[in-house]
Amino acid sequence: MEEDFEFGSPEEQKFSVDRYEEMLRNEDQYFFDAKAFESIIEYYFSKNDFINALQVTEFASSQHPFETSFLLRKAQLLISTLNFDDALTVLAKAELLEPSESDIYLFRGSVYSATCQDELAEENYMKALELTDSKEEVYYQLANLYQARGEFNKAIHYLQKNLKLNKDNQDALYEIAYCYDIMEKQEESIKFYLKFIDTDPYSFAAWYNLGNSYHKTGDFDAAIDAYDYAILIKDNFSSAYFNKGNALVNLDRYAEAIDVYKQTFENETPSADTYCAIGECYEKLERMDEARQYYKKAVKLDSGQSDAWFGIGVTLDFEERYFESLHFYKKALELDAENPDYWFAIADARYKLKQFDQSIEAYAKVVELNPTDSDAWLDYSSLLFEQSRLVDAIEVISDAIKCNPEVATLYYRMVAYLFASGKYNDALNYLELALNVDPEKHYLLFEYLPQLQGNQIIVDIIKRYSENR
């Protein structure tokens, strides 16, 4: 039966598939030309029906035993189903038929790469590179191999070669950003994307990645400009809107950030992350009812959104509803028990509720998780001082100084505690240390213990340091 179909058309494919399935139902043997078999295999492959696709390759190879393409198709399907040993066997057969076929080595390289046999993978990719006239895919696979090995400069080299052949390969553009990010070479990343944009100014992916690179260097104004170009080219680019919102937040432009975050809703279903980000902006604007509304929307979408539970607690804390806030801080902590910010908030709430022993325990957890948080050390020691536990307060500040030897505030606090405990010589020694670190912050000592302003020895020591600057 002959039909007049356009080559490669959906109608032609449907006819071939229907005829093939009819053959199976009739338990018969029909002849198909190579083109028809390719179309049938592609039909099942596109539906992720690998079992039927593999079966077709068997029929195709039996009718066209010298057609290497069906062996390659079979190998590709076996790789997709992680049957690597079988794939290698099929590729060996293909190599006997057509040893100059580059895809044999490309697929074999993929198998070796997937099974962590990097040297064999590299060897086969290089062989494929020698044989193929279409090097784009080989460059990309080589980049993936080097990236997996942590050889990011080599990965970038091959990704850039890939982009010279196909500037529209967005995956390559994103992978280059990842490599530069891992190597913490944002300036080089910026140079690359600026150069790429000179050759392709309408690449929204390049503008977006440029924005991300600027963002990571702290140049938020430049990041916003880059995101704006990405949005101008692709006006439904939700990720660009979201990251622009983040950049605005970093510039404390919270009202603008809210508007930008909300624009993502026009292009995609609202996410818990976006609701949480909007909630944080309203929180910064001290519009707590609206902040809480968006935090609640976030946890309704995703009950595992710990920052949203925490945010609800912050809004209640702001309204001096400390007992209620504690409940939500605990919810956040259940999801992220190692988050020092959550422990800090709990410590503060416990303190405000006069649950001092529990507050002390929470502060101890904060500094265990984040020993560089000088504010936590100060609050922790201050609570101990208020509880007349002077020895413990001094010990805590001593630990704090060991962890943060450049923070002058800690030394001045130690001076105050030592004077309060009657250890005057030790106090004066620490005052010298504090003044060496930062003499301009000596006022902190008097803020904490105003009575020390009448101590002539302290005043004279501070005066001497001030005069010698």
N, C-alpha and C positions, 0 to 999 in steps of 0.2 A: 504494500500500500504506500503510495507516494503522496506527500502533502507539500504545498508550496509555502514554506515558512522562511522568514528572514533568518539569516545565519546567526546563531547564538541568541535568538529571541526567547522570551518566556514561553511562548506558544510551542516553539520547537522543543524546549526542555520538557514541558508538560507531556507532549506527545511521546518523547523518548522514555520518560519515567513511567507513564501509563502502559506503554508497550512492554517495558521491562517487568513491571509488576504483573501484567497479564501473563507473561511467560512463566513467572514463578507460580501463579495460581494454576496454570495449565500443566505445570511440571514438564515444560517443553524446553527446547533450545532454539532461540532466535539469534540471528546474526545482527550485530550492531557495529557500525563503523567506529573508528577511534573517537571522532568528534562527539558522537552520541554517548559513548561511555563517559567521556569527560564531563558532559552535561549532567548525566545521571549521578556521577560521583559528587559533583559540585552541589547538586540538589540536596543529597543526604548530608553532606558536610556542612552546608549552611544551616541545617536544622539540628546540628550536633548529634546526628544519628550515625555515630561512627561504626556501629556494628553492620548496618546495611551498606554504608559506604565501603567498608572493607570487603564485604561480600561481592560488591560490584567490581572492585579491583581484581578479585580472583577470577571472575567471569571474563573481565577485559583481558587479563594476561593469558587466559587459556585460548581466547580467540585471536589475540595479537601478541604472540609470545616474544616477538623481537621489539616490542614497543617499550622503551625504557620509561616513558612517562607514567605508565601504570604502576611500575615498581616504585617509582619515586612517590607517587600518590599514596601507595600502600605504606611506604616508610613514614611519610608525613603523618598518616593516620595513626600508625603504631606509636610514633613519638607523642602525639596528642593524647593517647591513652596510656602513656608511660610504659609501654612495652618495648623497652630500649634494646634488649638482646635480640628480639625478633626484628626490630628495625635495622639493626646492624647486619643481620643475616640477609635481609632483603636488599640493603644497600650494596652488599658484597656481590650479589647477583647482578645488580644494575651496573656495577663497575666492570664486570666481565663483558657485558654487552656493549657498554659505551664509556670507556675509562676517561674520556675527555669531557664528560658532562659535569659541569661545575656544581649543580645542585646535590650531587652525590656527596661531595665533600662538605658542602654547606650543612646538609642534614646530619651528616656524620659528626661534624663539629658541634651541632646542637645537642646530640646525644652525649658526647663526651663532656660538654659543658654542664649539662644537667646532672651528670654523674660525677662531677668534680674531678674529671681527668683533664686538667687545664692544659697541660702540654700537648696532649693529643688533640684537644679542641683547637688550640692555636695552630697546630700543624695543618689540620684539615681546613680551617678557615683560610690560611695563607694559600693552600693549594687551590681552593675555590676562587680566591682572588686572582690567581694566575690565569685561570681558565675562563672566567666569565667576562662578558662585555658589559654586564650590568652589575657594577660593583656596590651599588647603594646598600643592598641588604647585607652584604658581607661586612661592609664597614660598620653597620649598625650592630651586627652580632659580635664582631670583634670588640666594639666599645662596651657591650654588655659583659663580655668575658673579662676585660680589664677592670671594669667597674667592680665586678664581683670579687676580683683579686685585690682590690684596693689600690690599683694602679690608675689613679684618677687622671693624671696628666695624659697617659696613653689613651684612656677612654675619651677624653676631650678631643684629642687629636683625630680619632676616627669618627667621632660624632660630627666634627667640623667638616671632615671630608665627605661624610654622608650629606650634610646640608649643602655643600657645593653642588652636589648632583640633584638634590631635591630640597629646595629651600622651604617647601611647605610641610616638611616633616616636623610636626609639632612635638611629637614624642622626643625627638632628638634635642629640640630647643629646651624642653623641660629637663631632660637628663643632664644637659650641660650645666644648667642652673644647680642641679643637685650636686654635681661633682665639685663645682666651685664652692658651694656651700659647705660640703664636708671638709674641704681643704681650707675653709675660712679665708678664701681669696675673693672677697666681694668686689674689690676695686678692679681686679682682672675680669670678673664677671660683667661689671658695668661696661668696661672697655669693649668686651666682645659684643654685647648686645647693641651698644651704640654703633659699632662697625656694621653689624648685621642689619640694623635698621636703615643705615645709609644705602644698602643694596635692596632692601625690601621694607619701605616705610609703612606698608599696609599690613604688616604682620602683627596681629593683635597679641599673639602669643609672645613675640619678642618684646613688645612694649610692656606686657604684663610681667614677664620675668625681669625686665629692667627695673620695673617698679619694686618688685620684691627685693632685688639687690640693693637698691637705694634704701629701702625700708630697713634692711639689716645693717646698713652703715649708719643709720640714724638720721639720714637726710630725708625727712618725711615730706617736705615740700616738693622735692624732686620726685619722690615716689608718687605723690598725688598727681603730679603732672603726667607721669608715665601711665598711671592707671586711667587717667582721663583720655589719653590717646587710645588706649586699648578699648575703652568703652565707646569712644567715637567711632572706631572701626567696627566693633561688634557690640551693639547697644543692649544685647541681652546677656552680657558676660557677667554672670552673678559673682564669680570669684573675684573679679576686678572691683566690683562694687564693695564686696565684703572687705577686701584688703585696703581699699581706699578708706573705708570706715575706720579700720584699725589705725591707719596713719593719722587720720583726723583726731582720734582719741589720744594718740601720742603727742599731739599738739594742743591737747586740752580743748579741742573744738567739738564739744560733746553734742551740742544741738545739731550741728551740721552732720556729725557722724550718724545720729539717729535717722536723719532724712535719707542718708546714703544707704544705711543698712536696710531701711524699709523698701528701698527701690529693688532689692533682691527679690522681694515677694512678688514683683510683677513678672519675674522670669522663672521662678522655681518655687516649689512648695516650701513654706517657712520651716526652718530647722531649729532645733534646740539651741545650737551654738549662736545663731543669729538673735534669737529671742534673749538669750543670756547676755550677749553683747549690748543689746539695746537697754536691757535692765541695768547694766553697769553704767551706761551713759546717764540714764535718769538718776541713778544713785549719786553720781558725781555732781549732778545738778541739784542734788538734795530734793528731788521730786520723788519722795519715797513711795507714795501710793502707786505711781506709775511704774516705778522700778519693780516693786513687788508684783505688780500685775504681769510684767513680762517675765520675771523669774518664775512665776507660777506657770505661765505658758510653757516655759522651757522644760520644767519637770513633768508637766503633763505629757509632753511629747517624748521625753526621755527621763525616766525616773533615776537613771544613773548619772545625770548631769550634776556632779558634786558642787561645781561653782555656783549653780543656780540655787541649790539648797542653802549654800553659804550666803549668797546674796540676800535671800529672804531674811536670814538671821541678821545681816548687817542693817537692813532697813528697820527691823524691829529694835535693834540695839540703839540706832539713831533716835528712835522715839522713846528711849529709856524703858523699853519692854524687855528687860534683861532675861527674865525667866523664860519668856517665849523664844527669845533669840537663841538661847542655849539649846533648846530642842532642835532647831534647824542646823546649828553648828554641829551637833552630834550626828544628824543625818548626813551631813557632808563628810564627817570624819569616818562614818561607817563605810563610805565609798572610797575614801582616800586617807587611810590612817597615818600615812607618813607625810602629810602636808603640814609644814610648820605654820603657815598662815592660819589654818583652822585651829591648831592648838593654841596659837597666840590669842585668837578671838575668844576661845573657851576660857583661857586663863584670865582675860580681861573681864569677861562676863561673870565668872566665879568671884572675882575680886569685888565687882560692883554689887554682887549679891551677898557679900561678906562671907563667902565660903572660902576662907583663906587657905586652909590646908590643901583643898582641891585645886585652888589657883596656883599654889606653889608647885604641886605635882605637874600641872599643865605647863608652867613656865620651864620646868626642868626638861620636859619633853621638847619644847620649842628649841632650846639651845643645844639639845642633843642632836636634833635634826638639822638645825641651821646655826652652827657655832659662830658664824660671822654676823649674826643679827645683833648689833650692839644695843639697839633699843630694847630687845627682849632681855638681854643680860641686865640692863639698867633697871627695868621694871621688876624683874625677878629679885634682884638684890634689894631693891627698895622695899618690896613687900616683906622680905626677911627683916630688914632694918626696922620697919614699922612694927613688926611682931617681937621686937627686942631680941632678935637672934643675930647679934652683931658679929659673932664669930662666923656664922654661916654666911652672912652678907659679905664679909671680907673674903671668905674662901671663894664665893661665887664670882666676885669681881676679879680676884686673882686669876681664876680660870678664864674669865672673859678677856683679860689682858694678854694671856698666853695665846689665845686664839685670834686676838685683834691688836697686835702690838703698836699699830699706827693710829689707833683711835684715842685721841686726847681726852675725850669725855670720860672714858673709863678710868683714867689715871686721876682726874679731878674728883670723881666719885669715891675712889679709893682713899684719897686724902681726907675727904669728909668723914668716911667711916672710921678711919684710923684715929682721927682727932676725937670723934665721939666715943671711941673705946679707950681713950687715954694713952694711945701709943704715939706720942708726939714726935719722937725722933723718926719713926717709920713714916709718919705722915709727911714730915718735911722732906724726907728722901723722895717720896712719891710726888711731892709738889715739884721738886727739881725735874723729875722725869716728865711730868705733865707739861711744864713750861718749855722743856726741850722739844717736845712733840708739837705743841701749838700754844704759845704764850697768850695769844689773843682770846683764847677761850677761858681764861682764868675766872671770868665773871660767873661761870657755871658753878664754881665752888661756893660763891656767896649766895647764889640763887638757892642752892640746896641747903646750906647751913649759914643763914644770914649773920649769925652771931660771930662768925669767923672774921667778919669785916673789922672787928675791934682788936684782932690779934696783930700786934705790931710786927712780930717776927714774919708772919705770912705776908703782910703788906710790904715790908722791906724787901723780901725775896722777890716778890712780883715786880716791885719797882725797879730792882736791879736788872731783871731780865728785860723789862720794857725799855730801859735806858740803853741797854747794850744792843738793841736791834737796829 
